[in-house]
């Protein structure tokens, strides 16, 4: 049964996030170990997701909340509307 997600914490800037895709426990643990090997600057862990208030309460507090992201693909504006200085590349 798919009951686990991947939770991650950056050791570089303290950003944290929790994936939304469910995995079986063994698969999530294997994936977390593989990600930790490939990306040593980010700590990955297989966890069972809880209600949003539980997940938020377990994440470390940061002095600058703008560093926290749980969905790197989210963008509040279409790229064309962003100022050119903020468009990567």
ZAFIPA-995839 format. One record per residue: residue number from 1; x, y, z of N, C-alpha, C in turn; residue in one letter. Coordinates in nm, 2 decimals, padded with zeros to 4 digits. Each point is the difference from the previous one (the first is absolute). Layout:
REM ZAFIPA-995839
PT, k, n.u, n.v, n.w, ca.u, ca.v, ca.w, c.u, c.v, c.w, r
PT, NUM, X, Y, Z, X, Y, Z, X, Y, Z, A $
...
***
This chain:
REM ZAFIPA-995839
PT, k, n.u, n.v, n.w, ca.u, ca.v, ca.w, c.u, c.v, c.w, r
PT, 1, 00.08, -00.12, 00.00, -00.08, 00.12, 00.00, 00.09, 00.12, 00.00, X $
PT, 2, -00.04, 00.10, -00.08, 00.08, 00.12, -00.01, -00.03, 00.10, 00.11, X $
PT, 3, 00.09, 00.01, 00.10, -00.03, 00.08, 00.12, 00.10, 00.10, 00.03, X $
PT, 4, 00.11, 00.01, -00.08, 00.11, 00.09, 00.04, 00.03, 00.10, -00.11, X $
PT, 5, 00.06, 00.12, 00.04, 00.04, 00.10, -00.09, 00.15, 00.03, 00.04, X $
PT, 6, 00.06, 00.08, -00.09, 00.14, 00.04, 00.03, 00.00, 00.15, 00.06, X $
PT, 7, 00.06, 00.01, 00.12, 00.02, 00.13, 00.06, 00.14, 00.04, -00.01, X $
PT, 8, 00.03, 00.12, -00.03, 00.14, 00.04, -00.02, 00.03, 00.14, 00.07, X $
PT, 9, 00.13, 00.01, 00.04, 00.05, 00.12, 00.07, 00.13, 00.03, -00.07, X $
PT, 10, 00.02, 00.13, -00.04, 00.13, 00.04, -00.06, 00.09, 00.04, 00.11, X $
PT, 11, 00.12, -00.06, 00.00, 00.10, 00.03, 00.10, 00.08, 00.13, -00.04, X $
PT, 12, -00.03, 00.05, -00.12, 00.07, 00.13, -00.05, -00.08, 00.12, 00.05, X $
PT, 13, -00.13, 00.00, -00.02, -00.08, 00.12, 00.04, -00.12, -00.02, 00.09, X $
PT, 14, -00.02, -00.13, 00.04, -00.11, -00.03, 00.09, -00.13, -00.01, -00.06, X $
PT, 15, -00.01, 00.01, -00.14, -00.13, -00.02, -00.06, -00.05, -00.15, 00.03, X $
PT, 16, -00.13, -00.01, 00.01, -00.06, -00.13, 00.02, -00.12, -00.02, -00.09, X $
PT, 17, -00.03, -00.13, -00.02, -00.12, -00.03, -00.08, -00.04, -00.15, 00.02, X $
PT, 18, -00.12, -00.03, -00.04, -00.05, -00.13, 00.00, -00.07, -00.03, -00.13, X $
PT, 19, 00.04, -00.11, -00.06, -00.06, -00.04, -00.12, -00.14, -00.04, 00.01, X $
PT, 20, -00.07, -00.01, -00.11, -00.15, -00.03, 00.00, -00.02, -00.14, -00.05, X $
PT, 21, 00.10, -00.06, -00.07, -00.02, -00.13, -00.06, 00.02, -00.11, 00.11, X $
PT, 22, -00.10, -00.09, 00.00, 00.01, -00.11, 00.10, 00.08, -00.12, -00.05, X $
PT, 23, 00.07, -00.06, 00.09, 00.08, -00.12, -00.03, -00.02, -00.11, 00.10, X $
PT, 24, 00.03, -00.12, -00.03, 00.00, -00.10, 00.10, 00.12, 00.03, 00.09, X $
PT, 25, -00.01, -00.05, 00.13, 00.11, 00.04, 00.10, 00.14, -00.04, -00.05, X $
PT, 26, 00.01, -00.12, -00.05, 00.14, -00.05, -00.05, 00.04, 00.09, -00.12, X $
PT, 27, -00.09, 00.03, -00.09, 00.04, 00.08, -00.12, 00.04, 00.14, 00.05, X $
PT, 28, -00.07, 00.06, 00.09, 00.03, 00.13, 00.05, 00.13, 00.00, 00.07, X $
PT, 29, 00.03, -00.10, 00.08, 00.13, 00.00, 00.07, 00.11, -00.02, -00.10, X $
PT, 30, -00.01, -00.08, -00.10, 00.10, -00.02, -00.11, 00.02, 00.13, -00.07, X $
PT, 31, -00.11, 00.07, -00.04, 00.01, 00.12, -00.07, 00.07, 00.11, 00.08, X $
PT, 32, -00.03, 00.01, 00.13, 00.06, 00.10, 00.09, 00.15, -00.03, 00.01, X $
PT, 33, 00.04, -00.13, 00.01, 00.14, -00.03, 00.01, 00.07, 00.04, -00.14, X $
PT, 34, -00.06, -00.03, -00.11, 00.06, 00.04, -00.13, 00.01, 00.15, -00.01, X $
PT, 35, -00.10, 00.07, 00.04, 00.00, 00.15, -00.01, 00.11, 00.05, 00.09, X $
PT, 36, 00.01, -00.05, 00.12, 00.11, 00.04, 00.09, 00.14, -00.02, -00.06, X $
PT, 37, 00.01, -00.11, -00.07, 00.13, -00.03, -00.06, 00.03, 00.09, -00.12, X $
PT, 38, -00.10, 00.03, -00.08, 00.01, 00.09, -00.12, 00.01, 00.15, 00.04, X $
PT, 39, -00.07, 00.04, 00.11, -00.01, 00.14, 00.04, 00.04, 00.01, 00.15, X $
PT, 40, 00.13, -00.01, 00.03, 00.04, 00.00, 00.14, -00.03, 00.13, 00.08, X $
PT, 41, -00.03, 00.11, -00.07, -00.03, 00.12, 00.07, -00.15, 00.01, 00.04, X $
PT, 42, -00.07, -00.10, -00.03, -00.14, -00.01, 00.03, -00.03, -00.13, 00.08, X $
PT, 43, -00.06, 00.01, 00.11, -00.03, -00.12, 00.08, -00.15, -00.04, -00.04, X $
PT, 44, -00.01, -00.12, -00.05, -00.13, -00.06, -00.04, -00.04, -00.11, 00.10, X $
PT, 45, -00.13, -00.01, 00.03, -00.05, -00.10, 00.09, -00.14, -00.05, -00.04, X $
PT, 46, -00.02, -00.13, 00.01, -00.13, -00.05, -00.03, -00.09, 00.01, 00.12, X $
PT, 47, -00.11, 00.07, -00.01, -00.09, 00.02, 00.11, -00.14, -00.02, -00.04, X $
PT, 48, -00.09, -00.03, 00.10, -00.14, -00.01, -00.02, -00.06, 00.14, 00.01, X $
PT, 49, -00.07, 00.05, -00.10, -00.06, 00.13, 00.01, -00.11, 00.01, 00.11, X $
PT, 50, 00.00, 00.12, 00.06, -00.11, 00.02, 00.10, -00.08, 00.12, -00.05, X $
PT, 51, -00.10, 00.04, 00.08, -00.07, 00.12, -00.03, 00.09, 00.12, -00.02, X $
PT, 52, -00.03, 00.09, -00.08, 00.09, 00.12, -00.02, 00.05, 00.07, 00.12, X $
PT, 53, -00.08, 00.01, 00.11, 00.04, 00.06, 00.12, 00.11, -00.08, 00.07, X $
PT, 54, 00.00, -00.13, -00.01, 00.10, -00.08, 00.06, 00.13, 00.01, -00.08, X $
PT, 55, -00.01, 00.00, -00.14, 00.12, 00.02, -00.08, 00.07, 00.13, 00.03, X $
PT, 56, -00.08, 00.11, 00.00, 00.05, 00.13, 00.02, 00.06, 00.01, 00.14, X $
PT, 57, -00.06, -00.06, 00.10, 00.06, 00.01, 00.14, 00.13, -00.07, 00.01, X $
PT, 58, 00.02, -00.10, -00.08, 00.13, -00.08, 00.01, 00.11, 00.06, -00.08, X $
PT, 59, -00.02, 00.10, -00.09, 00.10, 00.06, -00.08, 00.07, 00.10, 00.09, X $
PT, 60, 00.14, 00.01, -00.02, 00.07, 00.10, 00.09, -00.04, 00.14, -00.04, X $
PT, 61, 00.01, 00.09, 00.10, -00.03, 00.14, -00.02, 00.12, 00.07, -00.06, X $
PT, 62, -00.02, 00.08, -00.10, 00.11, 00.08, -00.06, -00.02, 00.15, 00.02, X $
PT, 63, 00.11, 00.07, 00.01, -00.01, 00.14, 00.02, -00.07, 00.07, -00.12, X $
PT, 64, 00.02, -00.05, -00.12, -00.06, 00.05, -00.12, -00.09, -00.10, -00.07, X $
PT, 65, -00.13, 00.01, 00.02, -00.10, -00.09, -00.05, 00.00, -00.01, -00.15, X $
PT, 66, 00.05, 00.10, -00.07, 00.00, 00.00, -00.14, 00.10, -00.11, -00.06, X $
PT, 67, 00.09, -00.05, 00.09, 00.09, -00.11, -00.05, -00.08, -00.13, 00.00, X $
PT, 68, -00.11, -00.01, 00.06, -00.07, -00.13, 00.01, -00.09, -00.02, -00.13, X $
PT, 69, 00.02, -00.12, -00.06, -00.09, -00.03, -00.11, -00.03, -00.15, 00.00, X $
PT, 70, -00.12, -00.03, -00.03, -00.04, -00.14, 00.00, -00.04, -00.05, -00.14, X $
PT, 71, 00.00, 00.10, -00.09, -00.03, -00.04, -00.14, 00.08, 00.09, -00.09, X $
PT, 72, 00.11, -00.05, -00.05, 00.09, 00.08, -00.08, -00.06, 00.03, -00.14, X $
PT, 73, -00.11, -00.06, -00.04, -00.06, 00.02, -00.13, -00.11, 00.11, 00.01, X $
PT, 74, -00.03, 00.04, 00.12, -00.11, 00.10, 00.02, 00.06, 00.14, -00.05, X $
PT, 75, -00.08, 00.08, -00.07, 00.04, 00.13, -00.04, -00.13, 00.09, 00.00, X $
PT, 76, 00.00, 00.10, 00.08, -00.13, 00.08, 00.01, -00.03, 00.08, -00.13, X $
PT, 77, 00.09, 00.02, -00.08, -00.02, 00.08, -00.13, 00.06, -00.08, -00.11, X $
PT, 78, -00.07, 00.01, -00.12, 00.07, -00.06, -00.12, 00.13, 00.07, -00.02, X $
PT, 79, 00.10, -00.08, -00.06, 00.13, 00.05, -00.02, 00.01, 00.13, -00.07, X $
PT, 80, -00.09, 00.02, -00.10, 00.00, 00.12, -00.08, -00.04, 00.13, 00.08, X $
PT, 81, -00.06, -00.02, 00.11, -00.04, 00.12, 00.09, 00.11, 00.03, 00.10, X $
PT, 82, 00.10, -00.09, 00.02, 00.10, 00.03, 00.10, 00.10, 00.10, -00.06, X $
PT, 83, 00.05, 00.09, 00.09, 00.10, 00.09, -00.05, 00.12, -00.08, -00.05, X $
PT, 84, 00.07, 00.06, -00.10, 00.11, -00.08, -00.07, 00.11, -00.03, 00.09, X $
PT, 85, 00.02, 00.07, 00.11, 00.11, -00.03, 00.09, -00.03, -00.13, 00.08, X $
PT, 86, -00.12, -00.04, 00.01, -00.04, -00.12, 00.08, -00.01, -00.12, -00.09, X $
PT, 87, 00.02, 00.01, -00.13, -00.01, -00.12, -00.09, 00.13, -00.06, -00.01, X $
PT, 88, 00.02, -00.13, 00.05, 00.13, -00.06, -00.01, 00.04, -00.02, -00.15, X $
PT, 89, 00.13, 00.00, -00.01, 00.06, -00.04, -00.13, 00.03, 00.12, -00.09, X $
***
